[in-house]
């Protein structure tokens, strides 16, 4: 039987993000979210005994922050 869990990470938006063009903003967000994914993947190795796979994610903007939630399964 599969187990499921959710983890949430916070990503601060830098003030210069608001003045970037679309392409530059997309590059910046891709880099930032890639780091969040890498950190979450690494954390999954020890979270509640490990062996978790990331199934999906959601991104929410709250003020100057992005909250990224990851749905996990093992």
PQR file with spaces between the fields and no chain letter, atoms N, CA, C, O and H, PARSE charges and radii, in Angstrom:
ATOM       1  N    UNK     1       0.834   -1.174    0.000 -0.4000 1.5000
ATOM       2  CA   UNK     1       0.000    0.000    0.000 -0.0000 2.0000
ATOM       3  C    UNK     1       0.886    1.247    0.000  0.5500 1.7000
ATOM       4  O    UNK     1       1.887    1.299    0.714 -0.5500 1.4000
ATOM       5  N    UNK     2       0.526    2.224   -0.780 -0.4000 1.5000
ATOM       6  CA   UNK     2       1.300    3.463   -0.892 -0.0000 2.0000
ATOM       7  C    UNK     2       0.989    4.399    0.270  0.5500 1.7000
ATOM       8  O    UNK     2      -0.123    4.427    0.799 -0.5500 1.4000
ATOM       9  H    UNK     2      -0.288    2.181   -1.360  0.4000 1.0000
ATOM      10  N    UNK     3       2.010    5.163    0.648 -0.4000 1.5000
ATOM      11  CA   UNK     3       1.850    6.237    1.625 -0.0000 2.0000
ATOM      12  C    UNK     3       2.033    7.561    0.891  0.5500 1.7000
ATOM      13  O    UNK     3       2.774    7.640   -0.090 -0.5500 1.4000
ATOM      14  H    UNK     3       2.913    5.141    0.219  0.4000 1.0000
ATOM      15  N    UNK     4       1.359    8.590    1.369 -0.4000 1.5000
ATOM      16  CA   UNK     4       1.457    9.908    0.767 -0.0000 2.0000
ATOM      17  C    UNK     4       1.798   10.938    1.838  0.5500 1.7000
ATOM      18  O    UNK     4       1.428   10.782    3.002 -0.5500 1.4000
ATOM      19  H    UNK     4       0.757    8.526    2.165  0.4000 1.0000
ATOM      20  N    UNK     5       2.493   11.974    1.441 -0.4000 1.5000
ATOM      21  CA   UNK     5       2.832   13.076    2.330 -0.0000 2.0000
ATOM      22  C    UNK     5       2.953   14.347    1.498  0.5500 1.7000
ATOM      23  O    UNK     5       3.111   14.294    0.278 -0.5500 1.4000
ATOM      24  H    UNK     5       2.793   12.101    0.496  0.4000 1.0000
ATOM      25  N    UNK     6       2.879   15.467    2.162 -0.4000 1.5000
ATOM      26  CA   UNK     6       3.060   16.766    1.518 -0.0000 2.0000
ATOM      27  C    UNK     6       4.127   17.540    2.282  0.5500 1.7000
ATOM      28  O    UNK     6       4.113   17.591    3.512 -0.5500 1.4000
ATOM      29  H    UNK     6       2.752   15.510    3.153  0.4000 1.0000
ATOM      30  N    UNK     7       5.045   18.137    1.541 -0.4000 1.5000
ATOM      31  CA   UNK     7       6.021   19.047    2.139 -0.0000 2.0000
ATOM      32  C    UNK     7       5.907   20.391    1.428  0.5500 1.7000
ATOM      33  O    UNK     7       5.592   20.461    0.240 -0.5500 1.4000
ATOM      34  H    UNK     7       5.056   18.095    0.542  0.4000 1.0000
ATOM      35  N    UNK     8       6.167   21.444    2.177 -0.4000 1.5000
ATOM      36  CA   UNK     8       6.045   22.802    1.635 -0.0000 2.0000
ATOM      37  C    UNK     8       7.344   23.546    1.900  0.5500 1.7000
ATOM      38  O    UNK     8       7.901   23.477    2.996 -0.5500 1.4000
ATOM      39  H    UNK     8       6.422   21.387    3.142  0.4000 1.0000
ATOM      40  N    UNK     9       7.816   24.254    0.889 -0.4000 1.5000
ATOM      41  CA   UNK     9       9.016   25.076    1.040 -0.0000 2.0000
ATOM      42  C    UNK     9       8.693   26.512    0.640  0.5500 1.7000
ATOM      43  O    UNK     9       7.807   26.760   -0.177 -0.5500 1.4000
ATOM      44  H    UNK     9       7.363   24.310   -0.001  0.4000 1.0000
ATOM      45  N    UNK    10       9.415   27.434    1.220 -0.4000 1.5000
ATOM      46  CA   UNK    10       9.220   28.856    0.961 -0.0000 2.0000
ATOM      47  C    UNK    10      10.369   29.381    0.102  0.5500 1.7000
ATOM      48  O    UNK    10      11.536   29.104    0.379 -0.5500 1.4000
ATOM      49  H    UNK    10      10.135   27.232    1.884  0.4000 1.0000
ATOM      50  N    UNK    11      10.037   30.128   -0.925 -0.4000 1.5000
ATOM      51  CA   UNK    11      11.042   30.760   -1.783 -0.0000 2.0000
ATOM      52  C    UNK    11      10.774   32.260   -1.768  0.5500 1.7000
ATOM      53  O    UNK    11       9.688   32.699   -2.145 -0.5500 1.4000
ATOM      54  H    UNK    11       9.089   30.353   -1.150  0.4000 1.0000
ATOM      55  N    UNK    12      11.751   33.045   -1.338 -0.4000 1.5000
ATOM      56  CA   UNK    12      11.597   34.498   -1.326 -0.0000 2.0000
ATOM      57  C    UNK    12      11.805   35.062   -2.726  0.5500 1.7000
ATOM      58  O    UNK    12      12.769   34.718   -3.410 -0.5500 1.4000
ATOM      59  H    UNK    12      12.634   32.688   -1.032  0.4000 1.0000
ATOM      60  N    UNK    13      10.893   35.928   -3.141 -0.4000 1.5000
ATOM      61  CA   UNK    13      11.069   36.627   -4.412 -0.0000 2.0000
ATOM      62  C    UNK    13      11.948   37.841   -4.167  0.5500 1.7000
ATOM      63  O    UNK    13      11.694   38.625   -3.252 -0.5500 1.4000
ATOM      64  H    UNK    13      10.110   36.207   -2.586  0.4000 1.0000
ATOM      65  N    UNK    14      12.972   37.995   -4.978 -0.4000 1.5000
ATOM      66  CA   UNK    14      13.860   39.145   -4.846 -0.0000 2.0000
ATOM      67  C    UNK    14      13.171   40.378   -5.425  0.5500 1.7000
ATOM      68  O    UNK    14      12.408   40.266   -6.385 -0.5500 1.4000
ATOM      69  H    UNK    14      13.178   37.358   -5.721  0.4000 1.0000
ATOM      70  N    UNK    15      13.433   41.545   -4.855 -0.4000 1.5000
ATOM      71  CA   UNK    15      12.778   42.769   -5.331 -0.0000 2.0000
ATOM      72  C    UNK    15      12.985   43.029   -6.830  0.5500 1.7000
ATOM      73  O    UNK    15      12.093   43.557   -7.493 -0.5500 1.4000
ATOM      74  H    UNK    15      14.053   41.635   -4.075  0.4000 1.0000
ATOM      75  N    UNK    16      14.137   42.667   -7.356 -0.4000 1.5000
ATOM      76  CA   UNK    16      14.401   42.914   -8.782 -0.0000 2.0000
ATOM      77  C    UNK    16      13.540   42.040   -9.701  0.5500 1.7000
ATOM      78  O    UNK    16      13.455   42.301  -10.901 -0.5500 1.4000
ATOM      79  H    UNK    16      14.862   42.238   -6.817  0.4000 1.0000
ATOM      80  N    UNK    17      12.903   41.005   -9.143 -0.4000 1.5000
ATOM      81  CA   UNK    17      12.048   40.139   -9.961 -0.0000 2.0000
ATOM      82  C    UNK    17      10.891   40.914  -10.572  0.5500 1.7000
ATOM      83  O    UNK    17      10.428   40.583  -11.664 -0.5500 1.4000
ATOM      84  H    UNK    17      12.972   40.793   -8.168  0.4000 1.0000
ATOM      85  N    UNK    18      10.423   41.940   -9.877 -0.4000 1.5000
ATOM      86  CA   UNK    18       9.264   42.700  -10.353 -0.0000 2.0000
ATOM      87  C    UNK    18       9.578   43.590  -11.546  0.5500 1.7000
ATOM      88  O    UNK    18       8.666   44.008  -12.260 -0.5500 1.4000
ATOM      89  H    UNK    18      10.799   42.209   -8.990  0.4000 1.0000
ATOM      90  N    UNK    19      10.853   43.885  -11.773 -0.4000 1.5000
ATOM      91  CA   UNK    19      11.211   44.755  -12.895 -0.0000 2.0000
ATOM      92  C    UNK    19      11.803   43.987  -14.071  0.5500 1.7000
ATOM      93  O    UNK    19      12.197   44.599  -15.064 -0.5500 1.4000
ATOM      94  H    UNK    19      11.594   43.546  -11.193  0.4000 1.0000
ATOM      95  N    UNK    20      11.873   42.674  -13.981 -0.4000 1.5000
ATOM      96  CA   UNK    20      12.460   41.867  -15.056 -0.0000 2.0000
ATOM      97  C    UNK    20      11.460   41.663  -16.194  0.5500 1.7000
ATOM      98  O    UNK    20      10.246   41.659  -15.989 -0.5500 1.4000
ATOM      99  H    UNK    20      11.553   42.177  -13.175  0.4000 1.0000
ATOM     100  N    UNK    21      12.006   41.494  -17.395 -0.4000 1.5000
ATOM     101  CA   UNK    21      11.165   41.171  -18.541 -0.0000 2.0000
ATOM     102  C    UNK    21      10.686   39.732  -18.411  0.5500 1.7000
ATOM     103  O    UNK    21      11.196   38.981  -17.580 -0.5500 1.4000
ATOM     104  H    UNK    21      12.992   41.497  -17.561  0.4000 1.0000
ATOM     105  N    UNK    22       9.730   39.350  -19.211 -0.4000 1.5000
ATOM     106  CA   UNK    22       9.167   38.003  -19.155 -0.0000 2.0000
ATOM     107  C    UNK    22      10.199   36.903  -19.262  0.5500 1.7000
ATOM     108  O    UNK    22      10.204   35.977  -18.451 -0.5500 1.4000
ATOM     109  H    UNK    22       9.315   39.960  -19.886  0.4000 1.0000
ATOM     110  N    UNK    23      11.079   36.991  -20.256 -0.4000 1.5000
ATOM     111  CA   UNK    23      12.095   35.953  -20.444 -0.0000 2.0000
ATOM     112  C    UNK    23      13.076   35.896  -19.285  0.5500 1.7000
ATOM     113  O    UNK    23      13.442   34.812  -18.831 -0.5500 1.4000
ATOM     114  H    UNK    23      11.075   37.744  -20.915  0.4000 1.0000
ATOM     115  N    UNK    24      13.500   37.049  -18.810 -0.4000 1.5000
ATOM     116  CA   UNK    24      14.449   37.111  -17.699 -0.0000 2.0000
ATOM     117  C    UNK    24      13.800   36.595  -16.416  0.5500 1.7000
ATOM     118  O    UNK    24      14.436   35.887  -15.635 -0.5500 1.4000
ATOM     119  H    UNK    24      13.203   37.930  -19.179  0.4000 1.0000
ATOM     120  N    UNK    25      12.550   36.948  -16.204 -0.4000 1.5000
ATOM     121  CA   UNK    25      11.825   36.469  -15.033 -0.0000 2.0000
ATOM     122  C    UNK    25      11.660   34.947  -15.090  0.5500 1.7000
ATOM     123  O    UNK    25      11.821   34.263  -14.080 -0.5500 1.4000
ATOM     124  H    UNK    25      12.034   37.523  -16.839  0.4000 1.0000
ATOM     125  N    UNK    26      11.341   34.427  -16.268 -0.4000 1.5000
ATOM     126  CA   UNK    26      11.189   32.981  -16.427 -0.0000 2.0000
ATOM     127  C    UNK    26      12.500   32.259  -16.109  0.5500 1.7000
ATOM     128  O    UNK    26      12.499   31.224  -15.444 -0.5500 1.4000
ATOM     129  H    UNK    26      11.211   34.983  -17.089  0.4000 1.0000
ATOM     130  N    UNK    27      13.610   32.810  -16.587 -0.4000 1.5000
ATOM     131  CA   UNK    27      14.922   32.219  -16.289 -0.0000 2.0000
ATOM     132  C    UNK    27      15.197   32.233  -14.800  0.5500 1.7000
ATOM     133  O    UNK    27      15.650   31.235  -14.239 -0.5500 1.4000
ATOM     134  H    UNK    27      13.610   33.652  -17.127  0.4000 1.0000
ATOM     135  N    UNK    28      14.931   33.347  -14.161 -0.4000 1.5000
ATOM     136  CA   UNK    28      15.175   33.511  -12.736 -0.0000 2.0000
ATOM     137  C    UNK    28      14.323   32.540  -11.917  0.5500 1.7000
ATOM     138  O    UNK    28      14.820   31.897  -10.993 -0.5500 1.4000
ATOM     139  H    UNK    28      14.563   34.158  -14.617  0.4000 1.0000
ATOM     140  N    UNK    29      13.044   32.441  -12.260 -0.4000 1.5000
ATOM     141  CA   UNK    29      12.155   31.530  -11.543 -0.0000 2.0000
ATOM     142  C    UNK    29      12.530   30.076  -11.779  0.5500 1.7000
ATOM     143  O    UNK    29      12.437   29.256  -10.866 -0.5500 1.4000
ATOM     144  H    UNK    29      12.641   32.964  -13.011  0.4000 1.0000
ATOM     145  N    UNK    30      12.951   29.750  -12.988 -0.4000 1.5000
ATOM     146  CA   UNK    30      13.381   28.374  -13.283 -0.0000 2.0000
ATOM     147  C    UNK    30      14.569   27.992  -12.416  0.5500 1.7000
ATOM     148  O    UNK    30      14.601   26.896  -11.857 -0.5500 1.4000
ATOM     149  H    UNK    30      13.027   30.416  -13.730  0.4000 1.0000
ATOM     150  N    UNK    31      15.534   28.873  -12.301 -0.4000 1.5000
ATOM     151  CA   UNK    31      16.706   28.618  -11.470 -0.0000 2.0000
ATOM     152  C    UNK    31      16.314   28.469  -10.001  0.5500 1.7000
ATOM     153  O    UNK    31      16.762   27.545   -9.321 -0.5500 1.4000
ATOM     154  H    UNK    31      15.508   29.764  -12.755  0.4000 1.0000
ATOM     155  N    UNK    32      15.486   29.374   -9.523 -0.4000 1.5000
ATOM     156  CA   UNK    32      15.049   29.357   -8.129 -0.0000 2.0000
ATOM     157  C    UNK    32      14.266   28.089   -7.814  0.5500 1.7000
ATOM     158  O    UNK    32      14.506   27.447   -6.791 -0.5500 1.4000
ATOM     159  H    UNK    32      15.122   30.125  -10.075  0.4000 1.0000
ATOM     160  N    UNK    33      13.330   27.726   -8.691 -0.4000 1.5000
ATOM     161  CA   UNK    33      12.512   26.537   -8.448 -0.0000 2.0000
ATOM     162  C    UNK    33      13.317   25.253   -8.619  0.5500 1.7000
ATOM     163  O    UNK    33      13.031   24.255   -7.957 -0.5500 1.4000
ATOM     164  H    UNK    33      13.135   28.248   -9.521  0.4000 1.0000
ATOM     165  N    UNK    34      14.309   25.265   -9.488 -0.4000 1.5000
ATOM     166  CA   UNK    34      15.197   24.101   -9.636 -0.0000 2.0000
ATOM     167  C    UNK    34      15.962   23.842   -8.339  0.5500 1.7000
ATOM     168  O    UNK    34      16.146   22.695   -7.935 -0.5500 1.4000
ATOM     169  H    UNK    34      14.542   26.075  -10.025  0.4000 1.0000
ATOM     170  N    UNK    35      16.405   24.923   -7.694 -0.4000 1.5000
ATOM     171  CA   UNK    35      17.096   24.780   -6.408 -0.0000 2.0000
ATOM     172  C    UNK    35      16.150   24.214   -5.351  0.5500 1.7000
ATOM     173  O    UNK    35      16.538   23.351   -4.564 -0.5500 1.4000
ATOM     174  H    UNK    35      16.256   25.856   -8.023  0.4000 1.0000
ATOM     175  N    UNK    36      14.920   24.697   -5.336 -0.4000 1.5000
ATOM     176  CA   UNK    36      13.936   24.194   -4.368 -0.0000 2.0000
ATOM     177  C    UNK    36      13.667   22.710   -4.605  0.5500 1.7000
ATOM     178  O    UNK    36      13.554   21.938   -3.653 -0.5500 1.4000
ATOM     179  H    UNK    36      14.605   25.398   -5.976  0.4000 1.0000
ATOM     180  N    UNK    37      13.566   22.312   -5.867 -0.4000 1.5000
ATOM     181  CA   UNK    37      13.346   20.906   -6.198 -0.0000 2.0000
ATOM     182  C    UNK    37      14.537   20.053   -5.774  0.5500 1.7000
ATOM     183  O    UNK    37      14.358   18.967   -5.222 -0.5500 1.4000
ATOM     184  H    UNK    37      13.658   22.939   -6.640  0.4000 1.0000
ATOM     185  N    UNK    38      15.739   20.533   -6.026 -0.4000 1.5000
ATOM     186  CA   UNK    38      16.954   19.794   -5.638 -0.0000 2.0000
ATOM     187  C    UNK    38      17.002   19.617   -4.124  0.5500 1.7000
ATOM     188  O    UNK    38      17.290   18.523   -3.636 -0.5500 1.4000
ATOM     189  H    UNK    38      15.885   21.415   -6.474  0.4000 1.0000
ATOM     190  N    UNK    39      16.722   20.683   -3.378 -0.4000 1.5000
ATOM     191  CA   UNK    39      16.733   20.608   -1.916 -0.0000 2.0000
ATOM     192  C    UNK    39      15.654   19.660   -1.389  0.5500 1.7000
ATOM     193  O    UNK    39      15.895   18.903   -0.449 -0.5500 1.4000
ATOM     194  H    UNK    39      16.489   21.571   -3.774  0.4000 1.0000
ATOM     195  N    UNK    40      14.477   19.701   -1.992 -0.4000 1.5000
ATOM     196  CA   UNK    40      13.384   18.827   -1.568 -0.0000 2.0000
ATOM     197  C    UNK    40      13.695   17.376   -1.892  0.5500 1.7000
ATOM     198  O    UNK    40      13.424   16.489   -1.083 -0.5500 1.4000
ATOM     199  H    UNK    40      14.281   20.316   -2.756  0.4000 1.0000
ATOM     200  N    UNK    41      14.258   17.125   -3.062 -0.4000 1.5000
ATOM     201  CA   UNK    41      14.638   15.763   -3.436 -0.0000 2.0000
ATOM     202  C    UNK    41      15.644   15.205   -2.439  0.5500 1.7000
ATOM     203  O    UNK    41      15.532   14.053   -2.020 -0.5500 1.4000
ATOM     204  H    UNK    41      14.478   17.846   -3.720  0.4000 1.0000
ATOM     205  N    UNK    42      16.616   16.008   -2.061 -0.4000 1.5000
ATOM     206  CA   UNK    42      17.619   15.579   -1.086 -0.0000 2.0000
ATOM     207  C    UNK    42      16.971   15.321    0.274  0.5500 1.7000
ATOM     208  O    UNK    42      17.292   14.336    0.939 -0.5500 1.4000
ATOM     209  H    UNK    42      16.708   16.944   -2.401  0.4000 1.0000
ATOM     210  N    UNK    43      16.063   16.200    0.687 -0.4000 1.5000
ATOM     211  CA   UNK    43      15.385   16.039    1.972 -0.0000 2.0000
ATOM     212  C    UNK    43      14.518   14.780    2.006  0.5500 1.7000
ATOM     213  O    UNK    43      14.323   14.192    3.070 -0.5500 1.4000
ATOM     214  H    UNK    43      15.802   17.000    0.147  0.4000 1.0000
ATOM     215  N    UNK    44      13.997   14.364    0.852 -0.4000 1.5000
ATOM     216  CA   UNK    44      13.154   13.165    0.784 -0.0000 2.0000
ATOM     217  C    UNK    44      13.922   11.904    1.185  0.5500 1.7000
ATOM     218  O    UNK    44      13.320   10.910    1.589 -0.5500 1.4000
ATOM     219  H    UNK    44      14.154   14.842   -0.012  0.4000 1.0000
ATOM     220  N    UNK    45      15.245   11.948    1.072 -0.4000 1.5000
ATOM     221  CA   UNK    45      16.057   10.787    1.423 -0.0000 2.0000
ATOM     222  C    UNK    45      15.960   10.467    2.914  0.5500 1.7000
ATOM     223  O    UNK    45      16.113    9.310    3.307 -0.5500 1.4000
ATOM     224  H    UNK    45      15.734   12.756    0.743  0.4000 1.0000
ATOM     225  N    UNK    46      15.709   11.470    3.743 -0.4000 1.5000
ATOM     226  CA   UNK    46      15.653   11.236    5.187 -0.0000 2.0000
ATOM     227  C    UNK    46      14.282   11.534    5.803  0.5500 1.7000
ATOM     228  O    UNK    46      14.057   11.224    6.973 -0.5500 1.4000
ATOM     229  H    UNK    46      15.585   12.410    3.424  0.4000 1.0000
ATOM     230  N    UNK    47      13.376   12.121    5.046 -0.4000 1.5000
ATOM     231  CA   UNK    47      12.050   12.470    5.564 -0.0000 2.0000
ATOM     232  C    UNK    47      11.277   11.208    5.940  0.5500 1.7000
ATOM     233  O    UNK    47      10.992   10.377    5.078 -0.5500 1.4000
ATOM     234  H    UNK    47      13.559   12.373    4.096  0.4000 1.0000
ATOM     235  N    UNK    48      10.943   11.062    7.198 -0.4000 1.5000
ATOM     236  CA   UNK    48      10.154    9.932    7.705 -0.0000 2.0000
ATOM     237  C    UNK    48      10.634    8.588    7.162  0.5500 1.7000
ATOM     238  O    UNK    48       9.827    7.760    6.739 -0.5500 1.4000
ATOM     239  H    UNK    48      11.175   11.738    7.898  0.4000 1.0000
ATOM     240  N    UNK    49      11.936    8.376    7.174 -0.4000 1.5000
ATOM     241  CA   UNK    49      12.490    7.093    6.749 -0.0000 2.0000
ATOM     242  C    UNK    49      12.882    6.997    5.282  0.5500 1.7000
ATOM     243  O    UNK    49      13.412    5.970    4.860 -0.5500 1.4000
ATOM     244  H    UNK    49      12.592    9.049    7.517  0.4000 1.0000
ATOM     245  N    UNK    50      12.640    8.029    4.501 -0.4000 1.5000
ATOM     246  CA   UNK    50      13.089    8.075    3.107 -0.0000 2.0000
ATOM     247  C    UNK    50      12.259    7.248    2.141  0.5500 1.7000
ATOM     248  O    UNK    50      11.146    6.817    2.444 -0.5500 1.4000
ATOM     249  H    UNK    50      12.209    8.864    4.844  0.4000 1.0000
ATOM     250  N    UNK    51      12.847    7.041    0.961 -0.4000 1.5000
ATOM     251  CA   UNK    51      12.236    6.289   -0.154 -0.0000 2.0000
ATOM     252  C    UNK    51      11.009    6.985   -0.754  0.5500 1.7000
ATOM     253  O    UNK    51      10.105    6.310   -1.245 -0.5500 1.4000
ATOM     254  H    UNK    51      13.751    7.390    0.715  0.4000 1.0000
ATOM     255  N    UNK    52      10.963    8.305   -0.724 -0.4000 1.5000
ATOM     256  CA   UNK    52       9.835    9.055   -1.273 -0.0000 2.0000
ATOM     257  C    UNK    52      10.100    9.464   -2.717  0.5500 1.7000
ATOM     258  O    UNK    52      11.234    9.755   -3.096 -0.5500 1.4000
ATOM     259  H    UNK    52      11.698    8.854   -0.325  0.4000 1.0000
ATOM     260  N    UNK    53       9.050    9.481   -3.504 -0.4000 1.5000
ATOM     261  CA   UNK    53       9.078   10.029   -4.865 -0.0000 2.0000
ATOM     262  C    UNK    53       8.192   11.266   -4.881  0.5500 1.7000
ATOM     263  O    UNK    53       7.143   11.291   -4.237 -0.5500 1.4000
ATOM     264  H    UNK    53       8.129    9.245   -3.197  0.4000 1.0000
ATOM     265  N    UNK    54       8.613   12.291   -5.616 -0.4000 1.5000
ATOM     266  CA   UNK    54       7.781   13.487   -5.787 -0.0000 2.0000
ATOM     267  C    UNK    54       6.821   13.223   -6.939  0.5500 1.7000
ATOM     268  O    UNK    54       7.244   12.955   -8.064 -0.5500 1.4000
ATOM     269  H    UNK    54       9.465   12.270   -6.139  0.4000 1.0000
ATOM     270  N    UNK    55       5.528   13.300   -6.651 -0.4000 1.5000
ATOM     271  CA   UNK    55       4.511   13.056   -7.679 -0.0000 2.0000
ATOM     272  C    UNK    55       4.094   14.328   -8.398  0.5500 1.7000
ATOM     273  O    UNK    55       3.916   14.331   -9.616 -0.5500 1.4000
ATOM     274  H    UNK    55       5.184   13.517   -5.738  0.4000 1.0000
ATOM     275  N    UNK    56       3.939   15.411   -7.639 -0.4000 1.5000
ATOM     276  CA   UNK    56       3.482   16.662   -8.248 -0.0000 2.0000
ATOM     277  C    UNK    56       3.850   17.827   -7.339  0.5500 1.7000
ATOM     278  O    UNK    56       4.361   17.642   -6.235 -0.5500 1.4000
ATOM     279  H    UNK    56       4.083   15.408   -6.649  0.4000 1.0000
ATOM     280  N    UNK    57       3.582   19.011   -7.825 -0.4000 1.5000
ATOM     281  CA   UNK    57       3.845   20.217   -7.050 -0.0000 2.0000
ATOM     282  C    UNK    57       2.797   21.276   -7.372  0.5500 1.7000
ATOM     283  O    UNK    57       2.120   21.217   -8.399 -0.5500 1.4000
ATOM     284  H    UNK    57       3.167   19.161   -8.723  0.4000 1.0000
ATOM     285  N    UNK    58       2.686   22.224   -6.487 -0.4000 1.5000
ATOM     286  CA   UNK    58       1.837   23.392   -6.683 -0.0000 2.0000
ATOM     287  C    UNK    58       2.635   24.607   -6.242  0.5500 1.7000
ATOM     288  O    UNK    58       3.422   24.529   -5.299 -0.5500 1.4000
ATOM     289  H    UNK    58       3.236   22.272   -5.653  0.4000 1.0000
ATOM     290  N    UNK    59       2.437   25.715   -6.916 -0.4000 1.5000
ATOM     291  CA   UNK    59       3.133   26.951   -6.565 -0.0000 2.0000
ATOM     292  C    UNK    59       2.097   28.017   -6.252  0.5500 1.7000
ATOM     293  O    UNK    59       1.176   28.264   -7.031 -0.5500 1.4000
ATOM     294  H    UNK    59       1.798   25.778   -7.683  0.4000 1.0000
ATOM     295  N    UNK    60       2.268   28.645   -5.091 -0.4000 1.5000
ATOM     296  CA   UNK    60       1.372   29.707   -4.654 -0.0000 2.0000
ATOM     297  C    UNK    60       2.201   30.952   -4.378  0.5500 1.7000
ATOM     298  O    UNK    60       3.266   30.869   -3.767 -0.5500 1.4000
ATOM     299  H    UNK    60       3.016   28.445   -4.458  0.4000 1.0000
ATOM     300  N    UNK    61       1.721   32.093   -4.822 -0.4000 1.5000
ATOM     301  CA   UNK    61       2.400   33.355   -4.508 -0.0000 2.0000
ATOM     302  C    UNK    61       1.643   34.049   -3.398  0.5500 1.7000
ATOM     303  O    UNK    61       0.435   34.273   -3.489 -0.5500 1.4000
ATOM     304  H    UNK    61       0.855   32.160   -5.319  0.4000 1.0000
ATOM     305  N    UNK    62       2.375   34.387   -2.349 -0.4000 1.5000
ATOM     306  CA   UNK    62       1.803   35.142   -1.239 -0.0000 2.0000
ATOM     307  C    UNK    62       2.754   36.305   -0.980  0.5500 1.7000
ATOM     308  O    UNK    62       3.832   36.119   -0.415 -0.5500 1.4000
ATOM     309  H    UNK    62       3.355   34.205   -2.276  0.4000 1.0000
ATOM     310  N    UNK    63       2.357   37.488   -1.389 -0.4000 1.5000
ATOM     311  CA   UNK    63       3.216   38.661   -1.234 -0.0000 2.0000
ATOM     312  C    UNK    63       4.525   38.481   -1.979  0.5500 1.7000
ATOM     313  O    UNK    63       4.538   38.251   -3.188 -0.5500 1.4000
ATOM     314  H    UNK    63       1.482   37.638   -1.848  0.4000 1.0000
ATOM     315  N    UNK    64       5.629   38.586   -1.248 -0.4000 1.5000
ATOM     316  CA   UNK    64       6.961   38.451   -1.846 -0.0000 2.0000
ATOM     317  C    UNK    64       7.515   37.034   -1.719  0.5500 1.7000
ATOM     318  O    UNK    64       8.727   36.827   -1.782 -0.5500 1.4000
ATOM     319  H    UNK    64       5.619   38.772   -0.266  0.4000 1.0000
ATOM     320  N    UNK    65       6.628   36.066   -1.541 -0.4000 1.5000
ATOM     321  CA   UNK    65       7.067   34.684   -1.343 -0.0000 2.0000
ATOM     322  C    UNK    65       6.339   33.754   -2.297  0.5500 1.7000
ATOM     323  O    UNK    65       5.187   33.981   -2.666 -0.5500 1.4000
ATOM     324  H    UNK    65       5.644   36.234   -1.490  0.4000 1.0000
ATOM     325  N    UNK    66       7.037   32.712   -2.682 -0.4000 1.5000
ATOM     326  CA   UNK    66       6.412   31.592   -3.377 -0.0000 2.0000
ATOM     327  C    UNK    66       6.406   30.427   -2.403  0.5500 1.7000
ATOM     328  O    UNK    66       7.443   30.084   -1.834 -0.5500 1.4000
ATOM     329  H    UNK    66       7.973   32.527   -2.383  0.4000 1.0000
ATOM     330  N    UNK    67       5.261   29.826   -2.212 -0.4000 1.5000
ATOM     331  CA   UNK    67       5.170   28.592   -1.453 -0.0000 2.0000
ATOM     332  C    UNK    67       5.046   27.468   -2.459  0.5500 1.7000
ATOM     333  O    UNK    67       4.162   27.485   -3.315 -0.5500 1.4000
ATOM     334  H    UNK    67       4.419   30.105   -2.674  0.4000 1.0000
ATOM     335  N    UNK    68       5.932   26.492   -2.356 -0.4000 1.5000
ATOM     336  CA   UNK    68       5.916   25.369   -3.275 -0.0000 2.0000
ATOM     337  C    UNK    68       5.597   24.128   -2.456  0.5500 1.7000
ATOM     338  O    UNK    68       6.359   23.753   -1.566 -0.5500 1.4000
ATOM     339  H    UNK    68       6.650   26.479   -1.661  0.4000 1.0000
ATOM     340  N    UNK    69       4.467   23.491   -2.757 -0.4000 1.5000
ATOM     341  CA   UNK    69       4.112   22.258   -2.066 -0.0000 2.0000
ATOM     342  C    UNK    69       4.381   21.090   -2.991  0.5500 1.7000
ATOM     343  O    UNK    69       4.122   21.152   -4.193 -0.5500 1.4000
ATOM     344  H    UNK    69       3.847   23.796   -3.481  0.4000 1.0000
ATOM     345  N    UNK    70       4.904   20.027   -2.409 -0.4000 1.5000
ATOM     346  CA   UNK    70       5.220   18.816   -3.159 -0.0000 2.0000
ATOM     347  C    UNK    70       4.411   17.660   -2.590  0.5500 1.7000
ATOM     348  O    UNK    70       4.386   17.453   -1.377 -0.5500 1.4000
ATOM     349  H    UNK    70       5.114   19.977   -1.433  0.4000 1.0000
ATOM     350  N    UNK    71       3.755   16.911   -3.459 -0.4000 1.5000
ATOM     351  CA   UNK    71       3.052   15.690   -3.062 -0.0000 2.0000
ATOM     352  C    UNK    71       4.023   14.534   -3.220  0.5500 1.7000
ATOM     353  O    UNK    71       4.595   14.333   -4.291 -0.5500 1.4000
ATOM     354  H    UNK    71       3.776   17.080   -4.445  0.4000 1.0000
ATOM     355  N    UNK    72       4.206   13.773   -2.142 -0.4000 1.5000
ATOM     356  CA   UNK    72       5.162   12.669   -2.130 -0.0000 2.0000
ATOM     357  C    UNK    72       4.420   11.340   -2.013  0.5500 1.7000
ATOM     358  O    UNK    72       3.305   11.269   -1.497 -0.5500 1.4000
ATOM     359  H    UNK    72       3.742   13.936   -1.272  0.4000 1.0000
ATOM     360  N    UNK    73       5.079   10.285   -2.511 -0.4000 1.5000
ATOM     361  CA   UNK    73       4.524    8.927   -2.383 -0.0000 2.0000
ATOM     362  C    UNK    73       5.676    7.953   -2.195  0.5500 1.7000
ATOM     363  O    UNK    73       6.761    8.122   -2.751 -0.5500 1.4000
ATOM     364  H    UNK    73       5.985   10.343   -2.931  0.4000 1.0000
ATOM     365  N    UNK    74       5.404    6.928   -1.394 -0.4000 1.5000
ATOM     366  CA   UNK    74       6.330    5.796   -1.298 -0.0000 2.0000
ATOM     367  C    UNK    74       5.565    4.522   -1.127  0.5500 1.7000
ATOM     368  O    UNK    74       6.164    3.451   -1.026 -0.5500 1.4000
ATOM     369  H    UNK    74       4.522    6.791   -0.943  0.4000 1.0000
